[in-house]
Every structure is written in structure tokens, then in C-alpha cells.
Amino acid sequence: MGANSSTINELSENDYLKKLSGTEAISENEPFWNQLLSFTFSTPTNSTDCKLLEEATISICKSLIENNPRTGNLGALIRVFLSRTKELKISAECQNQLFIWQAHNALFIICCLLKVFIPQVSEEELLLHFSYQKKDPGSYVLFFITESDIEDLLEELLLCLIHLIVEVPLLDITYSILLESITTLVVFLSYQLFHKEIIHESIVHKYLMQGRCLPYTSRLVKTLLYNFIRQEKSPPPGSHIFQQQADGGGLLYGLASGVASGLWTVLTLGGVGSKPTAVQEESSPLANQSLLLLLALANLTDAPDCPNPFRQAIMSFRNTQDSSVPPSPSPHSFQINFNSLYTALCEQQKSDQATLLLYTLLHQNSNVRTYALARTDIESLVLPILEILYHVEDRNSHHVYMSLIILLILTEDDGFNRSIHEVILKNITWYAERVLTEISLGSLLILVVIRTIQYNMTRTRDKYLHTNCLAALANMSAQFRSLHQYAAQRIISLFSLLSKKHNKVLEQATQSLRGSLGSDDSPFPDYAQDLNVIEEVIRMMLEIINSCLSNSLHHNPNLVYALLYKRELFEQFRSHPSFQDIMQNIDMVIGFFSSRLEQAGSDLSVERVLEVIKQGAVALPKDRLRRRNLTVWSESLKGEDEEREHLHHRRRHWMEEKFPELKFKYVEEEQPEEFFIPYVWSLVYNSAVGLYWNPQDIQLFTMDSG
């Protein structure tokens, strides 16, 4: 590509690039390709470098779009790349770096070109660009190219990329080409970014999900998962860089020493002349890119006659320790080390994409869900999720939603709800409101969820978030055990906050009604709707308290203590028609224990009050507490903020059934792609390594939601 160019700004005038994009057709056998592909670089990994690269090469790419129908140089470049990859696996095993070097450089150029082509041409037009061959000016010879000829080159390239990913071993000298192969597949799928509507029919999707690529589905998913699990960092500078040396017209290669010569030496990890940041040093570009590609593939829409095989593979893979034969094995099933996967998921939850992967696996793969719930170190998984929710003000809403849904899925299991109260934690350093020297995982979960509800009440006011939080608490309520005194206090404090809000809205509604009587023209705010929402939440809190008292009162003296301490809060709801039924148990508990405390005397210490409560819990006849089947809410959940509107109002609903205990079950809507595809591509846009897209070209989501 020429050692004459040494800065990004000079790329547009580079002779080799100008020839590639010019009007002259270049044969696949010409020495030009060796010259073009003999450059040394480290792939750019930050958006600043990627933006500079695209801006410097946009004129070259547009020139190629204009001239390629006559020259066919894009197809020639792709065929040169394909020829360079034939011996790639053997080259890696033999440490033969020349083929790897040139194949990587060819693929990097192809990827850069495709990234500019795709926002500007349709899939059908791109397909034609793959088919164009040399045409002499003024020639009247017609070139008859069959549809299979056109498709073969596109399918051959996609197949080659998948083959590279699953076949070539991960070594220092292959790291860059494996990363570039994954990146190029992401670029091929990026057509979705430039469409407002979800793509249901796509040429690229068809070739990935059918035909010659289909047999590689499970191996590709498995490889991408293992890339995520291993978190291999990029090799240190100099360990995989090549240097061109001329010797009698031949092309030699070797490891670069000192400052590598060539066009791309200015593109280094961390930016021109800067040192890698701590985050970049700790991250794995290959793992990140693999995860983003996996999520993009898993969320492709089903074809009319073909369900998404990548999703099927994710739904059905099993543990390597599982020797049983599934009753109806999936054709795309495979086995993977669940212990390694679990560890990686626990360690990587700070990123949106890792949380989305955890959600996907827990929701769609019953093998993973069963394994996770059976772990004796469940706190390793739950604590990172709680920390995400605790720092809710620093997280985007989608990361918070996914974290809450994960908790909801976990709390559907009674074994989980029991076990979290048996796990004792010490010194939770990130919880700042109060020093927690010792607390159960269950009590900490309650604290964080309640804190999230209170944050939402004062800031975002998203009903969807409320519902998920309350559903998780409701699922846990029957198994509340030995609640920490602070957790018990926060439950009652939340009810107090809701009570005050209820009274405020009720007062506003009354004043508004009086004011409207004197004026026919004055607008009447919809306080009735606000009041209805608050009363629904209050009823849920009463249901949660009642569920705990009905099922595990004797295990929770601190909750009874907090209830008695704030007993006046509940008086106004005793005769309220919406709460009369649910208040009967709570009212009975308050009356029963108040009576016993009166009998115990006055000026009782906290310790003495708790002792009386524990004695009373043993003496309380079980039949005094009403137990009844509770009908679960059924709700179509819609976000009310603009961001979620742009993501087509991700809707979820609860399964409406009757349970012996207060229970909620998470169920996806019939068209989950309306939420997940924009979400996944917003993650790709913001997090992909070495990729930059002009924000003005993005159609799938607004930049606020990206």
C-alpha cells in the first residue's frame, strides 16, 4: 500500500489506493497486489482513529463505487484475499507469517471498503459490485453473468470468514486476522443500522442462516462464546507486526523492530502518540467483538421457512460435564464448559453486552439457567447485577432493565429465594448509604431493589421499572428469612413514601376538582390515572408485606418490629375499598403484637421488644392469618420516556394465572426483536472495536438511545 504514505491525511493521495479505485482493471495475478498488501499496522481500536481513517479514505471508496462496474477491482481484491486464505491454518501451525500478514491486510481493506459501501448502496447493488468484471472502453461485448455466479463470490467470502474464525487457532500472529474476520461479519450485518424498520428479509442473512454457511452455525457460536470466555488481550506491540523488505524484487517478511515502517504505523492502540488507557489494557478486543457479533446473530429475525439457527444453537447448548442424551437434540447443539462460562459472565457484568448475554442465556437456555441456580456461589453472579442497579444514575436505562429482568428470572425459582438468605456477606464497600458489616444476600437484594424504586419515583418515573422491581420483591416475599433490620426498615419506609405520594395526589385531585367547578374552560389534569397507578403500587407493597407475614412471620421479627414502629401509616388504608381485603392480615398482626407489647410493660428496650415479638410469633395461631390465592397482574409494559419510544416501546407482560403464593413470571412479547435489535445495534455502534459510523447515517435509533 506504499511506504511513501506515513500519515492518515495522505491516504487519499496514495498511488496504490488510487490505482485500486481508478479506471484501470487490475488482474488478480499482477504484482500490484503484493505491493498493495505489504504494509504494517496495528488495527485502530478507538472511534477517533476510525473516524480519521474513514474521512481520509472516503474519496477513494466513492471512486471505487463509481469505477468498479467497469473494472471489477472489488471482486478481484476479494478473490485475491480468498486465495491468500487457502493455506492459512497450516501457515498458523507452522508460524508462516507471510500468508497471514497479506490475508489480514487484504481483509482490512475489504472491510474498510464495505463499511463505506453499505450505507450508500442497497444489498442488491452490493451484490452487483461483487459480480462486475473488466470491460474495455467502447467494447460491445456483453458479459452474461448468472445469478449463481454473483451469489457464489458473496457466499464464498462469508463462508471463508466463518471458516477462518472456527478453524484458525488463536495465536499472537493470528489475533489480528481473527479480529478482522469477526469485524467484517459485523460490517456485513450493519445494513440494519441504516433502516428504520427491522429487516426481515436480507441477502446476507439468507446466506448466513442457510446454504453452505449453515453447517458451521454451532461451531461459530461456540467459538464466539469461547472468545468471550477467554478474554484474550491483543498481543503486545511488535509481537505480530511485519516489515516489508525488498531483496531482488522479492517480498520478505519479518518482525518489525523499533518504529515499524509503512502506511499504518500511525494507527496504534490508544491513538496517535498516546499510551493505552487502563481500560484498554484490561479489555479484550477479540472478546468484545465476538460478543457483539454473537448478539447480532442471535437476534436476526427468523426466515419464513427457517428459524434463526444461531438462536437455536444458543438455546440448546449443554455443559461439557453433561453426558446425558437430550430427548430431542437440536441439529445445532454443542457442548461448552459451563464453569468457565459462568466465571466469565460473573466477571464481565459491567458491560451492557455481557449483561444482555446473561439475560439471553438465562431466558432462552434452560441448561444454563438450571446450572446457574444450582451454583453454591450464586452471590458471584448476583452481586455484580446489584452493583449495576445501585449505580442506576450512572447506567443507561436498558442496562438497568436487563439487570432487573435477570433478577426477576432468578426470583422465579423458590430455591434461589431461599438460598440467598443463607449467604452471608461482609463489608459491602460499594453500598454507601449505610455501613453493612454483615448482611445476607437476600436482604442486600431487597435494599438495592427498593433503592431503585425510590430513585425511579423521584427521577425517571417509569412504570415499567416499578413493575419489574415489585415483581422481583413479590416473588421473594414468601421466602423472606431473617431480614436485616435495615432491609425491614426500608420496606416500611418505601410504603411510607408511597403513602405520602398518595395523599399528595389525592389532595391535588380534590383541589383541581373544586377549581374546575368554577370554570368550564380550565383543563382538568388526569389525576385519576396518577392515583390509580399509585394505588396499584401501594397494593403490591401490601401484598408483599402480607405474603411475608402469611408465610414466614416467625422468621422475620425485624419486619414485625418495623411494622409496629410505623403502625400509624396503615390506619388510613384499613377502610379504603381498594385495600380492605389485604389489610385484614396486616391489621391483625399489628393488633396482636401491640397487645402483647402492652402486656410486657412500658419503656421496653429494642432487644426486649424483639424478644416479645419472637415469643409472640411462636404463640400466634397459624389459622389466624388468611392465606389465599393471589391473581397475578397482567400488564403490557411500555416505557414512557422518549428513549424507549424510539426503541418501539419494548413491551413485556406477565403470565396471568393463579398461584398459591404471590408470583410473577417473565414472558417475552411476541415480537421481541422490536426492542432487542435496536438495542444490540446501539451497543455495536457504541462499543465495537475499530468501527466508526457517521451518526447522521444511522436510521435504526436516535443517537440519544444509542
C-alpha positions in Angstrom: 0.0 0.0 0.0 3.1 2.0 -0.1 5.7 3.1 2.4 5.6 6.5 0.9 2.5 7.4 2.8 3.1 7.9 6.5 0.1 9.8 7.8 -3.6 9.3 7.6 -4.1 12.6 5.8 -2.0 11.3 2.8 -4.2 8.3 2.2 -6.4 9.9 -0.4 -3.3 10.6 -2.5 -1.8 7.2 -2.1 -0.9 5.8 -5.5 -1.8 2.2 -4.7 -5.2 3.1 -3.4 -5.8 5.4 -6.3 -5.0 2.6 -8.7 -7.3 0.2 -6.9 -10.2 2.7 -7.2 -9.3 4.1 -10.6 -10.5 3.3 -14.1 -7.8 0.6 -14.8 -8.8 -3.0 -14.3 -6.2 -5.0 -12.3 -5.7 -8.7 -13.0 -5.6 -11.0 -9.9 -2.1 -12.2 -11.0 -0.5 -8.8 -11.2 2.4 -7.9 -8.8 0.3 -4.9 -7.8 -1.5 -6.9 -5.1 1.8 -7.8 -3.3 2.7 -4.1 -3.3 -0.8 -3.1 -2.1 -0.9 -5.6 0.7 2.6 -5.2 2.0 2.1 -2.7 4.8 2.5 -2.8 8.6 0.0 -1.6 11.1 -2.0 -2.1 14.3 -5.7 -2.0 13.7 -7.3 1.2 15.1 -9.4 0.5 18.1 -10.9 3.9 19.1 -13.5 5.9 17.4 -11.2 8.9 16.9 -8.7 7.0 14.8 -11.5 5.2 12.9 -13.2 8.4 12.1 -9.9 9.9 10.8 -9.4 6.8 8.7 -12.8 6.9 7.2 -12.7 10.6 6.4 -9.3 10.1 4.8 -10.4 7.2 2.5 -14.0 8.3 1.7 -13.0 9.8 -1.6 -11.1 6.5 -2.6 -14.2 4.4 -1.7 -16.6 6.6 -3.6 -14.2 6.5 -6.6 -14.3 2.7 -6.4 -18.1 2.7 -6.3 -18.1 4.7 -9.5 -15.4 2.8 -11.4 -15.9 -0.8 -10.1 -18.8 -1.6 -12.6 -16.2 -1.2 -15.4 -13.0 -2.5 -13.6 -14.3 -5.2 -11.3 -11.5 -4.4 -8.9 -13.5 -5.1 -5.8 -14.2 -8.6 -6.9 -10.5 -9.0 -7.9 -9.5 -7.9 -4.4 -11.9 -10.4 -2.8 -10.6 -13.2 -4.9 -7.0 -12.3 -4.0 -8.0 -12.4 -0.4 -9.7 -15.8 -0.8 -6.5 -17.2 -2.5 -4.4 -15.9 0.4 -6.5 -17.7 3.0 -6.3 -21.2 1.5 -3.2 -22.2 3.5 -3.9 -20.0 6.5 -4.5 -22.8 9.1 -1.3 -24.6 8.0 0.6 -21.2 8.0 -0.5 -20.6 11.6 0.6 -24.0 12.7 3.9 -23.6 11.0 4.4 -20.0 12.2 4.5 -19.0 8.5 3.6 -15.4 8.8 3.6 -14.2 5.2 0.2 -15.6 4.2 -1.4 -14.4 7.5 0.1 -10.9 7.0 -1.1 -10.4 3.5 -4.5 -12.1 4.1 -5.1 -9.8 7.1 -4.2 -6.7 5.1 -6.4 -7.7 2.2 -9.3 -8.3 4.6 -8.7 -5.0 6.4 -9.0 -3.1 3.0 -12.2 -5.1 2.1 -13.7 -4.3 5.5 -13.0 -0.6 5.1 -14.5 -0.5 1.6 -17.6 -2.4 2.7 -18.2 -0.1 5.6 -18.4 2.8 3.1 -20.3 0.9 0.5 -23.1 -0.4 2.8 -24.6 2.9 3.9 -24.6 4.1 0.3 -25.8 1.1 -1.7 -28.5 -1.5 -1.3 -27.8 -5.2 -0.8 -28.8 -5.8 -4.4 -26.4 -3.2 -5.6 -23.6 -4.5 -3.4 -24.3 -8.0 -4.9 -23.8 -6.5 -8.4 -20.5 -4.9 -7.2 -19.3 -8.4 -6.3 -20.1 -9.5 -9.9 -18.6 -6.8 -12.0 -15.7 -7.8 -14.3 -13.3 -6.0 -16.6 -14.9 -4.2 -19.5 -12.8 -2.4 -22.2 -14.0 1.1 -23.0 -16.0 1.2 -26.2 -16.4 -2.6 -26.2 -19.8 -4.0 -27.2 -19.1 -7.5 -25.8 -21.9 -8.5 -23.4 -20.9 -10.3 -20.2 -23.6 -12.8 -19.2 -23.2 -13.5 -15.5 -25.6 -15.9 -14.0 -27.2 -15.3 -10.6 -25.3 -18.2 -9.2 -22.0 -16.6 -10.3 -22.9 -13.4 -8.4 -24.0 -15.2 -5.3 -21.0 -17.5 -5.3 -18.5 -14.8 -4.5 -20.6 -13.3 -1.7 -21.3 -16.6 -0.2 -17.7 -17.7 -0.7 -16.5 -14.6 1.2 -19.0 -15.1 4.1 -18.1 -18.8 4.3 -14.4 -18.0 4.2 -14.8 -15.6 7.2 -16.7 -18.1 9.2 -14.2 -20.8 8.3 -11.3 -18.6 9.5 -13.0 -17.9 12.8 -13.7 -21.5 13.6 -10.6 -23.2 12.1 -7.6 -20.9 12.6 -6.0 -21.3 16.1 -5.8 -18.2 18.2 -2.1 -17.2 18.4 -0.3 -13.9 18.6 0.2 -14.0 14.8 -3.4 -14.8 14.1 -5.1 -12.5 16.6 -5.5 -9.6 14.2 -6.9 -11.6 11.3 -9.4 -13.4 13.6 -10.5 -10.0 14.9 -10.8 -8.6 11.4 -12.8 -11.6 10.3 -15.3 -11.0 13.1 -15.4 -7.3 12.4 -16.1 -7.9 8.7 -19.1 -10.1 9.6 -20.4 -7.3 11.9 -20.0 -4.8 9.0 -21.9 -7.2 6.6 -24.8 -7.2 9.1 -24.7 -3.4 9.6 -27.3 -2.8 6.9 -29.7 -2.8 9.8 -28.2 0.4 11.2 -29.4 2.3 8.1 -33.0 1.1 8.1 -35.7 2.4 10.5 -37.7 -0.8 10.3 -36.5 -4.2 11.4 -35.0 -6.1 8.4 -36.9 -9.4 7.9 -35.6 -10.4 4.5 -31.9 -10.0 3.7 -29.5 -11.5 1.2 -26.7 -11.6 3.8 -29.0 -13.1 6.4 -30.1 -15.8 3.9 -26.5 -16.9 3.3 -25.6 -16.9 6.9 -28.6 -18.9 8.0 -28.9 -21.2 5.0 -26.9 -22.8 2.3 -23.2 -23.5 2.8 -22.8 -21.5 6.0 -25.5 -23.4 7.9 -23.3 -26.4 8.9 -20.9 -24.0 10.7 -23.6 -22.5 12.9 -22.9 -24.3 16.1 -19.1 -24.1 15.7 -19.3 -20.3 15.1 -21.5 -19.8 18.2 -19.2 -22.0 20.3 -16.0 -20.2 19.1 -17.5 -16.7 19.8 -18.6 -17.9 23.2 -15.1 -19.2 24.0 -13.6 -16.0 22.7 -15.7 -14.2 25.3 -14.8 -16.7 28.0 -11.1 -16.5 27.4 -10.9 -12.6 27.2 -7.6 -12.8 25.4 -5.9 -9.4 25.2 -4.4 -8.2 22.0 -0.7 -9.2 21.6 1.9 -6.6 22.8 3.2 -4.3 20.1 5.9 -5.9 18.0 4.9 -9.5 18.6 2.8 -9.8 15.5 3.9 -6.9 13.3 5.5 -7.5 9.9 8.0 -5.4 8.0 8.4 -5.3 4.3 12.0 -5.6 2.9 12.9 -5.5 -0.7 15.6 -8.0 -1.9 16.0 -8.6 -5.6 12.3 -7.9 -6.3 11.2 -10.5 -3.8 9.0 -9.9 -0.8 10.5 -10.9 2.5 8.9 -10.6 5.9 10.0 -10.4 9.5 9.0 -9.0 12.8 9.2 -5.3 13.0 11.8 -3.8 15.3 11.8 -0.2 16.5 9.3 2.0 14.7 7.6 0.0 12.0 7.7 1.5 8.6 4.7 1.8 6.3 1.4 3.4 6.0 -0.3 2.2 9.1 2.3 2.8 11.8 0.4 5.9 12.9 -2.5 3.8 13.9 -1.7 2.4 17.3 -3.8 1.1 20.1 -4.9 4.1 22.2 -4.5 6.7 19.4 -1.6 8.5 17.8 1.2 9.1 20.2 -0.9 8.2 23.2 -0.5 5.4 25.7 -3.2 2.8 26.1 -5.7 3.6 28.9 -6.2 1.3 31.9 -9.5 0.2 30.4 -7.9 -0.6 27.0 -5.1 -2.5 28.7 -7.6 -4.6 30.6 -10.0 -5.2 27.8 -10.0 -7.9 25.1 -10.9 -6.5 21.6 -11.5 -10.1 20.3 -13.8 -11.0 23.2 -15.8 -7.7 22.9 -16.2 -8.0 19.1 -17.1 -11.7 19.4 -19.8 -11.0 21.9 -21.3 -8.2 19.8 -21.3 -10.4 16.7 -22.9 -13.2 18.7 -25.7 -10.9 19.9 -26.3 -9.6 16.4 -26.5 -13.1 15.0 -28.8 -14.3 17.8 -31.2 -11.5 17.2 -31.6 -11.9 13.4 -35.3 -12.4 12.6 -36.5 -15.8 11.5 -36.9 -16.5 7.8 -40.4 -17.6 6.7 -39.2 -21.2 6.3 -36.2 -21.2 8.6 -35.9 -20.3 12.3 -32.8 -18.5 13.3 -30.2 -21.3 13.6 -27.9 -19.1 15.8 -30.7 -18.6 18.3 -31.4 -22.3 18.2 -27.7 -23.0 19.0 -27.8 -20.6 21.9 -31.0 -22.1 23.3 -29.7 -25.7 23.2 -26.0 -26.0 24.0 -25.1 -28.1 27.0 -22.4 -28.4 29.7 -19.3 -30.5 28.8 -20.0 -32.3 32.0 -23.4 -33.4 30.9 -23.2 -36.9 29.4 -27.0 -37.4 29.1 -28.6 -37.6 25.7 -31.3 -34.9 25.2 -34.8 -36.3 24.2 -35.0 -34.2 21.1 -31.4 -33.0 20.3 -31.1 -29.8 18.2 -29.1 -30.1 15.0 -27.2 -27.0 16.2 -26.5 -28.2 19.7 -23.0 -28.4 21.1 -21.3 -28.6 24.5 -19.2 -25.9 26.3 -17.6 -25.6 29.7 -20.3 -24.1 31.9 -17.9 -23.4 34.8 -15.7 -21.2 32.6 -18.8 -19.5 31.1 -20.3 -18.8 34.5 -17.0 -17.3 35.7 -16.7 -15.1 32.6 -20.3 -13.9 33.0 -19.7 -13.0 36.6 -16.6 -11.1 35.8 -17.8 -9.1 32.8 -21.2 -7.7 34.0 -20.0 -4.1 33.9 -20.7 -4.0 30.2 -24.2 -3.8 28.6 -23.4 -6.6 26.2 -22.3 -9.1 28.9 -25.5 -8.4 30.8 -27.5 -8.9 27.7 -25.8 -12.2 27.1 -26.5 -13.3 30.6 -30.2 -12.4 30.1 -30.3 -14.2 26.8 -28.8 -17.4 28.3 -30.9 -17.4 31.5 -34.1 -16.7 29.5 -33.6 -19.0 26.5 -31.2 -21.8 27.6 -32.8 -23.9 30.3 -29.5 -25.8 30.8 -27.6 -22.6 31.7 -30.4 -21.4 33.9 -30.5 -24.7 35.8 -26.7 -24.7 36.2 -26.6 -21.1 37.5 -29.4 -21.7 40.0 -27.6 -24.8 41.3 -24.3 -23.0 41.9 -23.3 -22.7 45.6 -21.6 -19.3 44.8 -24.7 -17.6 43.4 -23.5 -14.4 45.0 -20.8 -14.2 42.4 -23.5 -13.7 39.8 -26.0 -11.6 41.8 -23.6 -9.1 43.3 -22.4 -7.6 40.0 -26.1 -7.2 39.0 -26.9 -5.5 42.3 -24.0 -3.1 41.8 -25.3 -2.1 38.4 -28.7 -1.3 39.9 -27.1 0.5 42.9 -25.3 2.9 40.5 -28.5 3.3 38.5 -27.9 7.0 37.9 -24.7 6.1 36.0 -26.2 3.4 33.8 -28.3 3.7 30.7 -31.9 2.6 31.1 -31.5 -0.5 29.0 -28.7 -1.9 31.2 -30.9 -1.3 34.2 -33.9 -3.0 32.6 -31.8 -6.1 31.6 -30.4 -6.3 35.1 -33.9 -6.2 36.7 -35.2 -8.8 34.3 -32.3 -11.1 35.3 -33.3 -10.7 38.9 -36.9 -11.4 38.0 -36.0 -14.6 36.2 -33.8 -15.7 39.1 -36.5 -15.0 41.7 -39.0 -17.2 39.8 -37.1 -20.1 41.5 -38.0 -20.8 45.1 -34.7 -22.5 45.7 -32.9 -19.2 44.8 -35.2 -17.2 47.0 -34.4 -19.5 50.0 -30.6 -19.8 49.3 -30.0 -16.0 49.0 -30.9 -15.6 52.7 -28.4 -18.2 53.7 -25.5 -16.4 52.0 -23.9 -14.0 54.5 -21.8 -11.1 53.1 -19.4 -8.9 54.9 -18.4 -5.3 54.2 -20.2 -4.3 51.0 -17.9 -1.4 50.1 -20.0 0.0 47.2 -23.1 0.4 49.4 -22.7 3.9 50.7 -25.9 4.8 52.5 -25.1 2.7 55.5 -22.1 0.6 56.7 -23.1 -3.0 56.2 -20.6 -5.1 58.1 -22.7 -8.3 57.8 -25.9 -8.9 55.8 -27.5 -11.7 53.8 -27.5 -11.6 50.1 -31.3 -11.7 50.2 -31.5 -8.6 52.4 -29.0 -6.8 50.2 -31.1 -7.6 47.2 -34.1 -6.1 48.8 -32.3 -3.0 49.8 -31.0 -2.4 46.2 -34.3 -3.1 44.6 -36.1 -0.7 47.0 -33.5 1.9 46.4 -34.1 1.5 42.6 -37.8 2.0 43.1 -37.2 5.2 45.2 -34.8 6.5 42.6 -37.4 5.9 39.9 -40.1 7.6 41.8 -38.1 10.8 42.1 -36.3 10.8 38.7 -37.4 8.7 35.8 -40.9 7.8 36.9 -41.0 4.8 34.6 -43.9 2.4 35.4 -42.1 -0.5 33.7 -39.2 -0.2 36.1 -41.5 -0.1 39.1 -43.3 -3.2 37.9 -40.1 -5.3 37.5 -38.8 -4.2 40.9 -42.1 -5.1 42.6 -42.4 -8.4 40.8 -39.0 -9.5 42.0 -39.8 -8.5 45.6 -43.2 -10.3 45.3 -41.5 -13.5 44.1 -39.1 -13.4 47.0 -41.6 -12.4 49.7 -42.9 -15.8 50.8 -39.3 -16.9 51.4 -38.1 -13.8 53.2 -35.8 -15.1 56.0 -34.1 -13.3 58.9 -34.4 -9.9 57.2 -31.7 -7.4 58.2 -33.2 -4.7 60.4 -32.2 -2.1 57.8 -33.9 -4.0 55.0 -37.1 -4.3 57.1 -37.0 -0.6 57.8 -36.6 0.2 54.1 -39.6 -1.9 53.1 -41.7 0.1 55.5 -40.0 3.4 54.5 -40.9 2.7 50.9 -44.5 2.2 51.9 -44.4 5.5 53.8 -43.1 7.3 50.7 -45.9 5.8 48.6 -48.5 6.8 51.3 -47.3 10.4 51.3 -47.4 10.5 47.5 -50.9 9.0 47.5 -52.1 11.7 49.9 -50.4 14.5 47.8 -52.0 13.3 44.6 -55.4 12.9 46.3 -55.2 16.4 47.6 -54.2 17.8 44.2 -57.1 15.9 42.6 -59.5 17.4 45.2 -58.3 20.9 44.7 -58.4 20.6 40.9 -61.9 19.3 41.0 -63.0 22.2 43.1 -61.3 24.7 40.8 -62.9 23.2 37.7 -66.4 23.7 39.2 -65.9 27.4 38.8 -64.6 27.4 35.2 -65.8 25.5 32.2 -62.6 26.2 30.3 -59.9 25.2 32.8 -58.2 22.0 31.9 -58.6 19.1 34.3 -55.4 17.1 34.9 -55.7 13.3 34.8 -55.1 12.9 38.5 -57.4 9.8 38.4 -54.9 8.0 36.3 -52.0 9.0 38.6 -54.0 8.0 41.6 -54.8 4.6 40.1 -51.1 3.9 39.3 -50.0 4.8 42.9 -52.8 2.7 44.4 -51.7 -0.3 42.3 -48.1 0.1 43.6 -49.4 0.5 47.2 -51.5 -2.6 46.9 -48.4 -4.5 45.6 -46.4 -3.4 48.6 -49.2 -4.5 50.9 -49.4 -7.8 49.1 -45.6 -8.3 49.5 -45.8 -7.5 53.3 -48.8 -9.7 53.6 -47.1 -12.6 51.8 -44.1 -12.4 54.1 -46.3 -12.3 57.2 -48.5 -15.2 56.0 -45.6 -17.5 55.1 -42.6 -16.6 57.3 -43.7 -14.3 60.1 -41.7 -16.2 62.7 -38.5 -15.8 60.6 -38.8 -12.0 60.4 -39.0 -10.3 63.7 -37.3 -7.2 62.3 -40.1 -6.7 59.8 -42.8 -7.0 62.5 -40.8 -4.5 64.6 -40.7 -2.0 61.7 -44.4 -2.6 61.1 -45.2 -1.8 64.7 -43.0 1.2 64.8 -44.8 2.8 61.8 -48.3 1.3 62.5 -50.0 4.7 62.0 -49.1 4.5 58.3 -51.6 1.7 57.7 -54.6 3.2 59.5 -55.8 5.3 56.5 -55.8 2.2 54.3 -57.8 0.0 56.7 -61.2 1.3 55.4 -60.1 2.1 51.9 -62.2 -0.1 49.5 -59.1 -0.9 47.4 -57.2 -2.3 50.3 -59.7 -3.6 52.8 -59.1 -7.3 52.0 -55.4 -7.2 52.0 -55.3 -5.1 55.2 -57.0 -7.7 57.3 -53.9 -9.8 57.9 -51.6 -6.8 58.4 -54.2 -5.2 60.8 -54.5 -8.5 62.8 -50.7 -8.7 63.1 -50.4 -5.1 64.3 -53.2 -5.6 66.8 -51.9 -9.0 68.1 -48.3 -7.8 68.7 -49.3 -4.4 70.0 -51.4 -6.1 72.6 -48.5 -8.4 73.7 -46.2 -5.3 73.9 -48.7 -3.5 76.1 -48.8 -6.5 78.4 -45.0 -6.6 78.6 -44.9 -3.1 80.1 -43.6 0.4 79.0 -40.2 1.7 78.2 -39.1 -1.5 76.6 -35.6 -1.7 75.0 -35.2 -2.7 71.4 -33.9 -6.1 72.5 -36.9 -6.7 74.8 -39.3 -5.7 72.0 -37.7 -8.2 69.6 -37.9 -10.8 72.3 -41.6 -10.2 72.8 -42.1 -10.4 69.0 -40.3 -13.7 68.7 -42.3 -15.2 71.6 -45.5 -13.9 70.1 -44.7 -15.3 66.7 -44.5 -18.8 68.2 -47.8 -18.2 70.1 -49.7 -16.8 67.1 -52.1 -19.5 65.9 -51.4 -20.3 62.2 -55.1 -20.1 61.3 -55.3 -16.5 62.3 -53.5 -15.5 59.1 -55.6 -15.7 56.0 -53.9 -17.4 53.0 -55.5 -17.0 49.7 -54.7 -17.5 46.0 -53.5 -14.2 44.5 -54.1 -13.4 40.9 -51.0 -12.1 39.2 -51.1 -8.9 37.4 -51.3 -9.0 33.6 -49.8 -5.9 32.1 -48.5 -4.8 28.8 -45.4 -2.9 29.9 -44.5 0.2 28.0 -41.8 2.8 28.8 -43.0 6.3 28.9 -39.7 8.2 28.2 -38.7 9.3 24.7 -35.7 6.9 24.6 -37.9 3.9 24.9 -40.3 5.3 22.4 -37.6 5.3 19.8 -36.9 1.7 20.6 -40.5 0.8 19.7 -41.8 0.6 23.3 -40.3 -2.7 24.3 -43.3 -4.4 25.8 -43.4 -7.3 28.2 -46.3 -8.8 30.1 -46.8 -11.2 33.0 -48.5 -14.5 32.7 -51.9 -14.3 34.2 -52.5 -17.3 36.3 -53.5 -18.1 39.9 -50.7 -19.2 42.2 -50.8 -20.4 45.9 -48.2 -17.6 46.6 -47.7 -14.2 45.1 -45.7 -15.0 42.0 -44.7 -13.3 38.7 -43.2 -14.8 35.7 -41.3 -13.0 33.0 -42.7 -13.6 29.5 -41.3 -12.0 26.3 -43.7 -10.3 23.9 -44.4 -11.9 20.5 -42.1 -9.5 18.7 -39.1 -9.1 21.0 -37.0 -8.0 18.0 -38.7 -4.6 18.1 -36.7 -3.9 21.3 -33.6 -6.2 21.1 -32.4 -5.4 17.5 -32.2 -1.6 18.1 -30.6 -2.3 21.5 -28.0 -4.7 20.1 -27.0 -2.3 17.3 -26.8 0.6 19.7 -24.2 -1.5 21.6 -22.4 -2.3 18.4 -22.4 1.4 17.4 -21.0 2.5 20.8 -18.8 -0.4 21.7 -17.4 -2.1 18.6 -13.6 -2.1 18.3 -12.2 -0.4 15.2 -15.5 0.7 13.7 -16.9 4.2 13.2 -20.2 5.1 11.5 -21.3 8.6 10.7 -24.1 9.3 13.2 -26.1 11.2 10.5 -26.4 8.0 8.6 -28.0 6.0 11.5 -31.7 5.3 11.0 -32.5 2.5 13.4 -32.4 4.6 16.5 -31.9 8.1 17.6 -28.4 9.0 18.8 -29.9 9.6 22.3 -30.9 6.0 22.5 -27.6 4.8 21.0 
